[in-house]
Amino acid sequence: MNVGSDELPGGVIRLSEDLRILSVNRGMGELVGRAPTELIGESFDVLLSVPSRILFQTNVYPALRAEGRVEEVFLTLATAEGATTPVLLNAVRTAVRTADGERGSYEILMVRIHARARWESELLAVTRAIAKEQAASQRLAAQLATTAADLAARFAEAQRDRAFRDAFVGVISHELRTPITTIYGMSHILRKRHETMTPEVVRQHLRDIESESDRLHRLTEDLLVLSRAEGGRLELADEPVLVGHAVNKAVESERMRAPDRPFLVDVPSGLPIVLGEQLYVEQVVRNFLSNAVKYSPSATPIQVVASVEDDGIAVRVIDAGPGLGDQPPDKLFDLFFRAPDAVRKASGAGIGLFVCRTLIGAMGGRVWAQPAPAAAQGAEFGLWLPGAPDAGLE
């Protein structure tokens, strides 16, 4: 069933093309401490703090006009009492044909950013209806808290470069906020209305929670590696690794997340053994696959090829996406770097490929990015690991 705008856990507002308020729900009035009827006809700017007003006019509004939508933008609202309220903004542009031509408007959803305790209490309440999903989310939240504490302690102890710390805090806070906001919003709706929802609507909300929980889990894995690498504590085992098994597990995991995507896998049996950690080889391949799924058209196949090469094992993940752009391929593996085209296509922290290079380098191998072979477009991301002694590669 549809949820009315006054029942949503956030503010809903519709703007004209010149950014005048056309309609507003009760939740929006509560966010700014004003009656909804008072806001009709006002300029949207009056609801924003001065810094957020500048950000909206110079960045958010141009992006909304150009692309038709913006997602998860952090702004602060100016309340009637002179205080500020932090929110996340999502907006889309809609067009309606009239006798005078096409006219547009902007639909905006704002969700208040609460303290962490509020999120957790809401998630715990939902456990009664979705115990399995909630338990997984709670464990992930605990992992993230441990990771954040470890990173903060390392940065304070080593007095690392200020620019790195500022970039890290900005990127990670956004990447954590996005899935947590989705989990909180979906959980809140389920807790309030699950008894009156159709089974399909409930399943869709649970799928959204599961997807965002998986996203948090993957980010946690990368953050754990990043924290150890930055603290000089990344020590990998020197154990036999079955590369073919790691590749197949990574592909099966990604198939579950993208069931409609064709994967063309060429992993011959009997590949020689390499030395390292099986779990980390699988994590690297999974990061490559996740990027390929994220940045290439949904109907195009993704190739995964493993082969013996230069006394070692090479694994290539090849997609039919837009390619690498104009930036040097090696720069894609720098910490926090995201190509301009990638920023426009999908969200991300700029951590995953850095983690891939760090892990494979620690196992004595190398990674690379290059245009897809024999294709008009697309990209190839690959890794190479040296064979174990007496692995039969010589």
N, C-alpha and C positions, 0 to 999 in steps of 0.2 A: 504494500500500500504506500501511497505517497505521504510524506511527512510535511505538514504545513510549515510555512516559513516562521511563524511565531513559536513553533515547537522545536525548532532546531537549536542545538547548543552553541549558538553563535549569532552574529549579526548578518542580516541579509539586506542588501540595498541595491536599488536599480537607478542608474544615472542616464541622463540624456547625453547626446553627442557633445554638448558643451559643458558636461560634467555638473549639471544641476540634478538635485535629488528628485526622482519621480515617485519612488515608493521606498518604504523602510519597514522592517519588522520590529517587534517589541524588543528582541534581543539586542538590536543595534542601539535602540534608545537606552537600554540599560548599560551598554558599554560606554556611552558618552554622558550619561546622567541627564538626558533630556527626553521629553515626550516625543514619540515618533511623529506626531502631527506637526510639531514645531519645525521639524527638519525638512519637510516638503518644500521644494523650491529653493532651498539653500544651495550654495556652492559646496561641492565635496571638500574643497580645501579647508573650510572652517572646522571640519571634524579632525584635522590632522595637526600634530605638533609641527613647529616650524621646520626642524630637520626632515621630518617625514614628508612635509609638503614639498620641500625642495627635491627629495628623492623621487617622489611620485611624479612631479612635473618633468624632471630631467631624464628619468630612466624608466620608471614603471609605465607611465602613460604612453610614451613613444613605443615601447615594446608591445603594449596591449593593442595599439592601433595597427602596428606592423604585422603582428603574428596572430592577433585575435584572442589571445589568452596569456595570462601570467599565472605562475603557481608558487605558493609558499614564499611570499615576500614579507619580510619583517618590517612592520611599521608601528608607530605609537600614535594613539588617538588622544586628542585634547578633550578632557571632560569639562563639564559645566563648572566644576569646582576649581578648575585650574590645574588639576593633576593630569597624569598621563597613564594610558592603559596600553600595554604591549599586546600586539595581535599579529596573527599570520593572515595575509590576504591572498585569496584566490579570485581571479576575475576572468570573464569571457565576454567577448563582444558578440551581440546578436543583431541581425538585420531583419527588417520587416518592410515588405513592399507595400506602398500606398499609392493613391492616385497621383501624388506629386513626385513619385519616384521611390528610391530606397532610403529608409531612415534607420539609423542604428541606435543601439543603447548598450549599456554595460551592466552586466549582472555580477555583483561582488558578494563574496562570503568572507566574513572575518571571524576568526576563532581566537578567543583570549588565551594568552600563554599563562598557564597557572604554574604554581610551584610543583616540584617533582612529587611531593607528598600527595598533592591533589590527584595527579595522574595515577599514582599507584593505588590510592584508595578507590578511585573509580574502576580501575582494572580489577581490583580484588572483588568489588561488588559484582562484576560480570561473571565471576567464576561460577556462580550458581547455575548459569545457563550454558557457559562455554568453558568448562573446567580445564580441558586439555589445552586449548589455545591460551588461556590466561596463565596457566602454569608455565608454559613455554615462554611467554612474554615476560613473566616475573623473573625467571632464571636469566633471560637475556639482559634485563635491566640490572640485575646484580653483577653480571659479567662486565657490563659497561661501566658500572660504578667502580669496580675493581680496576679496570683498565684506565679510567680517567684518573683515579687516585695515583696509580703507578706512574702515569705520564706526568702528572703535576709534580710529584716528588722528584722525578728525574730532572725535569726542567729546572726546578728550584735549586737542586743540589749542584747541578753542573753550570748554572747561570748561562744557559744557552743564548744564542743570538736573539735579540728582541724581535726582530722581523720575523724569524721563524715561529716564535711563540704566538705572535699576533695572528699570523696567517693560519696557524694550526687551530687556535681557538675559534677564529671566524668560520673556517671551513667545517670543522667537526661539529660545532654547535648547530650549524644549519643542517648538516646531514643527519644528526640525531633528532633534531626537532621535527623534520619532515615525517619519518615513519611513526614517531611517537604521537604526533598530532593525529595522524590517520587512525592509529590503534585506539587512541583516546576517543575520538569522535565516533567511530564505528561502535566501540564498546558502550559508550554512553547511550547511543540510540538503541542498541540491543537490550541494554538493561532496562530502559524505559518502555520499550515497545515490542519486545520479542514475542510476547504472548499474542499480539494482534497481527503480527507479520505473517505473510505466507512463507511456507518452507523454502521456496526458491530465493526470496529476499534475504532470509536468515542465512542461507548457504552462501549467497553472494557476499554478505558482510563478513562471514567467517573466512571466505577465500581472501578477501582484502586484508583481514587481520593476519592470516597465515602468510600472505605474500610480504607484508611489511615486516613481520617477525623474521622471515627468512632474510630480508634485506638487512635488518639489524644484526642477525647472526653473522652474515658475511662481513659486515663492517667491523664487527667485534674481532673476527679472525684476523683481518688486515691490521687493525689497531694493535692487537697483541704483538704481531710481528714488528710493526713500526716502533712500538715502545721499547722492545728489546734491542732492535737495531740502533736506535738513537741513544740508548743507554750503554751500548757496547756489550750487551749481554746475549747476543744472538749466537747460540751454540747449537749446531745441528748434529744429529747422530750420523754415524758412518755405517749404515746398515744396508743390506741388499734391498734394492727397489725394483719391483716389476713394473716398468713404465707402461706396458700395455694394459695391465690391470688398473693402474691409476687413471689412465686416459679413459678407459671404458666406464669407470665409476663416475668420473666427472661428466661425461656425456650423458649418462643415465640421469644424473642429478639435474642437468640442464633441460633434459627432455621433459622432466616432471614440471619444471617451471614454464616451459614453452612447448606444450604438447603439439601445437600445430606447425611447428618449425621443422623442416626437413634437415636431418643431420646425415651427412655422407661420411662414414667412418672407414678408414683404411688402416687397420692396425694388424700387421701380420703376427701370427702366433710364433712363439719361440724367440722373441727378441732377447738379446743378451741383457744381463743384469748390470745396473749402475749402482753406485753407492750414494746414500743420502737418507732422506726421510720420505717415506711413501705418502704420508698425509700432506706434506708441503708440495710435493710434485702434483698431487691431485688439486690442491688449492690454486696453484699457478695455472694449470690447464683450465680449471673452472673460471678463474678470472678472465682468461682469454676468451672463453666461450661466452661468458656473460656480456663482455664488451661487444662481441660479434652480434649477439642477439639484439643488444640495445641499439646499435648504430646502423644496422642493415635492414632493408625492407623485409616485412614479416613473411612474405611468400618465397623469398630467396633461400636457397640451401646454404648450409655452413659445412665446409669440408674439414675433416680432422684426419691428418696423415702422420703416421709414425714410421720411421725408417732408420736403418743403420747408416751412419754417416761420419766420416773422419774419426774412426776409432771411438765412436760414441753413439748415442741415440738422439735423433732429432724428432721433435713434434711440431707440426705446423697446424694452425687454425686459420682458415681462409674464408673470408666472407665476400659478399657482393655489394657492400655498402659504398659510401661516397669516396672511400680511399683515405689517404693520410693528410691531404691538404698540402700547404706550402711549407709547413714547419719541418725542421730536420727530424727524421724518424727517432733518433736517439733521445730527443728532448721529450718525447711522449712518456719516457720512463722516469722523468724528474719528479720529485716530490711536489705535489700540489699543482703541477702543470696540467692544464686542460686546453686543448685546441679550441679556437673560436667557434668552429663549426660544431664541435662536440658540445660546447656549452649551450648552443641554441637547440640542439636535438634532444638532450636528456640531462638530468641532474647527475651529479657525481662529486666526489671529494678530491680527485686527483691523487689517490693513494694506491689504488689497486695495482697499477703497472709498476710503480716504484717498489711495492712489496714483491712483485714477480721477479724483478731484477735482483733485489736483495737476496731472496731465497735461493734462486738458481745460482747466483754468484757465490753464495756461501757453500754450495755443493760442488763448486769447481766448474760450473757451466757458464753459459751466456744466453742472453735473450736478444731478439731483434724485431724490428718492424719494417716492412717494405711493401710496395704495391703488390697486389695479387698477381701471380704469374699468369701470363697469357690471357689477360682479361682487360676489358676496357676500363673497368673500375673495380673497386674492392681493395682489401688490405689483407696482408698476411702477418700474423704474429706468431713467433716461434721461439722454441727453447732447444738448447743442446746440452746434454750431460755426458761427461766422459764415461766410457765403459769401465767396469771394475776389472782389476787385475785378473788375468786368466779367464776373461769373459768370452774369449774366442773371437775377438774383433781384429786381431792382428793378422 
